[in-house]
Amino acid sequence: MSDDGMTWFGGDVATGMSPVLERSEVSFFVDADEYYADLRAEVVRAGEQSGDRFVCWIGFESSLSTVMPSQEPQPAVKAAERRQWREGDMWWRDVLADATSRGVMLRALLNLHPAPKPADKYIEANLTTVGELNRFENTLAIDDFRYLFMNGTHHQKLVVVQNEQELFAYIGSMDVQQKRIADRWCEVGCKVRGEAARELYRVFHSRWVEHTEVLDGMPRERSWLPAPDQVAVAPVDARVLTQASVTVGRPTRKNPFHPLGPAQQVVNEAHRLRIATPRATIDLPGVPTVQVPSLTVADVVGNAFFTAKDPAAPPLIAMAAEQSPVYASGTWTLDPEGRTGIYHQIAAALRRTKHHIYLEDQYLIDDAAMGELPSMLDLLIEKVQEPAFRKLIVFCNRDDQIEEEFEWQAGPHRRSFVEHLAAAGGDKVVICQYKSAEVLGITSDAELAWPFYVHSKTWIFDDELLIVGSANCNRRGYSHDSELDFAVYDTEQTMIADLRRRIWLRRLNTAMVDRPLSPDDVDDFVSAARYWERPDEFGLTIENNRIGIDAFMATEVPGEREPDIFKALGWDGIDTYVDPFGSTVEELLWNIVIDPEGT
């Protein structure tokens, strides 16, 4: 094992990291069409074989009506038109149905969303999918809401395929969900063989066995899974070092919604607030104590599932209540005290980085500390101020693409992140996004996917180490929700650089470019940074923070979008109360609803 390679990795598995593994093999996908084609091929291959075979699937937002293409090369230029059905495509539904009819066992843990707005969010994510899967042979799918009370979620993305010879694991930013491929989202993923595939399967298995009441009494063909150490993995001639990491919220911490909910954050109760006192106090560290006025429109607040209005809900809520209020211990994947392994894995890589970093991120809003842990903004500022460090390139969504899901509160945090980082790094730092459709003169054509949605959460350090997965650059991703990331170091120091070049060509060579870039153009990180820094000079469809912060973040919050903690929690219909929050409403809304931290 390369000592130099080992210095890239954080070593404390107690924070939520696997051991660093040598005997693994990794290949990469850029965007969903590559990933879905390969996943389809492996599931089909498993169905054609015999013996114990399985597919294990963890999903945040999933869809059986997802196009699974046949394997085909990506075009040199990324089209702006939405991807339509093509000859040779299959639906994910049909891929799974055929495999399970041939004896492949399917196990799925699909996140059941707690979101109260829209009221039927949980139906498509993922109640309907779970119900349909459970009509397949050899299948058990679980509506998984063992996450922190109120506003927690399971955000991990993982598919594991066991055929008669070996185990594969697919990890990255991609759910199996139709928008990812149809709207040509910007994504990155990995296919893993060998010992690292076993460790990723361990993540699934540890979450699976938590559902004691669901599994009790189930027949073998619907519930059995082998223990991770009993799964065969193929011997590989490895050239990589790998390490998985997780975020798991701490269910033993104080619940900021008490006494509207339990005193501690638990993972076995329905995600609803009970309005049972004339006035309830919300006490959150760092925010002045405020009182919630008496509410008379209802005594239970939440979506239709967690308030048990949906007839499917009561038995599932009852089974959940019989399970442990905290996570099991004894593995790096789960713990009653939570895990912050992803944060520590990234922090270790930042300390080791010498020259340059490329980051793709959906949100880019981690501008506040998590307890005693500095924010990612603080860690990046420290890095770019090092004299030997040369370049940080960040590619993110447009602010106006994320504002609505953040209740129009993301802007100040994104602005803080961009302004402080750019000020600290000067010419070393460039933060980029796609130009808007309006700027490019694109009309509101329903067939266009522009601007492409940057969903990737990918770090590349010195063209030597990759960290990719589900965790965004925000406090939720590093401390509160369940997340899963994966680090890869290439001992031959060519594989990660090649991936970075593929990503850059895919992001920069889009419809409407004047002249597509070649692989030679993006070969060297520092010299190729000019395309991100001066995109107009090369006819590219991106822009960056150097056009001025007001032009870069031009979102104006409509007047009716004033912060409202009641509506953010789904307490619609309450239109007569005295606002008790004063100037703290934005901070309170951000800290307990939108971007809570779980330490």
Salt bridges, closest charged atoms under 4 A:
ASP4 OD1 - ARG352 NH2 2.75
GLU25 OE2 - ARG193 NH1 2.84
ASP31 OD2 - LYS78 NZ 3.16
ASP31 OD2 - ARG506 NE 2.74
ASP31 OD1 - ARG507 NH1 3.01
ASP33 OD2 - ARG506 NH2 3.83
GLU34 OE1 - ARG502 NH2 2.69
ASP38 OD1 - LYS191 NZ 2.92
GLU42 OE1 - ARG45 NH1 2.78
GLU42 OE2 - LYS191 NZ 2.78
ASP52 OD2 - ARG220 NH2 3.59
GLU61 OE2 - HIS113 NE2 3.89
GLU61 OE2 - LYS121 NZ 2.68
GLU61 OE1 - ARG180 NH1 4.00
GLU72 OE2 - ARG86 NH1 2.67
ASP89 OD2 - ARG83 NH1 3.00
ASP98 OD2 - ARG102 NE 3.03
GLU132 OE2 - ARG93 NE 2.41
ASP144 OD1 - HIS154 NE2 3.17
ASP144 OD2 - ARG207 NH2 2.84
ASP144 OD2 - HIS211 NE2 3.24
GLU166 OE1 - ARG193 NE 2.78
ASP175 OD2 - LYS157 NZ 3.04
ASP175 OD2 - ARG180 NH2 3.59
ASP183 OD1 - ARG82 NE 2.70
GLU187 OE1 - HIS455 ND1 2.97
GLU195 OE1 - ARG198 NE 3.11
GLU199 OE2 - ARG202 NH2 3.08
GLU210 OE1 - ARG146 NH2 2.61
ASP229 OD1 - ARG202 NH2 3.04
ASP283 OD2 - LYS254 NZ 3.38
ASP335 OD1 - ARG339 NH2 3.99
GLU337 OE1 - ARG250 NH1 3.63
GLU360 OE2 - ARG507 NE 2.74
ASP367 OD1 - HIS413 ND1 3.04
GLU386 OE1 - LYS383 NZ 3.01
ASP400 OD1 - ARG398 NE 3.40
GLU404 OE2 - ARG561 NH2 3.85
GLU407 OE2 - LYS117 NZ 3.34
GLU419 OE2 - ARG415 NH1 3.76
ASP463 OD2 - ARG500 NH2 2.86
ASP481 OD2 - ARG476 NE 2.89
ASP481 OD1 - HIS480 ND1 2.80
GLU483 OE1 - HIS155 ND1 2.77
ASP490 OD2 - ARG239 NH2 2.96
GLU492 OE1 - ARG239 NH2 3.75
ASP498 OD1 - ARG501 NH1 2.61
ASP521 OD2 - ARG515 NH1 3.50
ASP523 OD1 - ARG501 NE 3.11
GLU533 OE2 - LYS391 NZ 2.70
GLU533 OE2 - ARG546 NH2 3.68
ASP536 OD1 - LYS435 NZ 2.62
GLU537 OE1 - ARG534 NE 2.82
GLU543 OE2 - ARG398 NH1 2.89
ASP550 OD1 - ARG415 NH2 3.22
ASP595 OD2 - ARG475 NE 3.35
